[in-house]
Amino acid sequence: MVNITIRGLSFGYRSRRILKDLNLIVEDSEILGLVGPNGSGKTTLIKCMDRILKPAGSIILDGQDIKDISQRELARQMGYVPQSSPAPPNITVFDSILMGRRPHLGWRVSENDLDKVVEVMEMLHIEDFAMKDFSELSGGQRQKVLIARALAQEPSVLLLDEPTSNLDMKHQLEVMETIRSLVLARGISAVMAIHDLNLACRFVDKLAILKDGTIHAAGEPSSLLTEETIRSVYGVEAVVMGHMDRPYVVPLRSLNEGLVCE
Ligand code: ADP
């Protein structure tokens, strides 16, 4: 069980400031959804959390700043699922998921490691293409394999960058249900950048809405997602309805402040 505290996090690419003094807390057994328009900084924040990027400020994982955690230990703790990944040549799906076990491996692969790979493949229903070459998979199949690789790693924190962007409705639900049940069963936490507000609201515990590299608002989806918020953050007129205590957003039209429509 871990919790993450982000304090005063700022980051810029070269001289351009992107993330500006962010503060966030993610509890264990919790999924935090990062939403916000394109370019608002979601991917950058996830990369800072996985220490791919080196921000100012602190990211505290269970009382310890991630700057002070060894690379191997951090790899055990954080499972990162990128938006996409280049296909390495001649590697099967099975082997690419097994790579997720690397932070745990001794000098040889154990029965336990192999069992973990089979377990996550069954969880995500991808066992049928276990021996296929990763480079031959569709975008959606690749996305599931990348998720399976992170799950096989058994991290305390899952960092997911738009994990459902290439998936159809059924596979989106399957992936979100799997993540939801793992977070609860293992008491881990997950931070997920996600565009689909309705899917997010169904499965996350908390949302953080990013706008221009700052946290515009954070909290429970039902109190956060109002028509006014959608308008000011996305520039979209929308209707927000409720279903089983969760908000559902129906976008109506984009608002262009400078344009006068007769
Ligand atoms: P989001 O995930 O919310 O779409 P990103 O974190 O990808 O946003 O991008 C935030 C901002 O950082 C954007 O303006 C983007 O152009 C810029 N950015 C992202 N990656 C790089 C990079 N490698 N070099 C320079 N600027 C970048």
Residues whose N, C-alpha, C, O or C-beta is under 5 A from the ligand:
A	BS01	ADP	Y13 I18 P37 N38 G39 S40 G41 K42 T43 T44
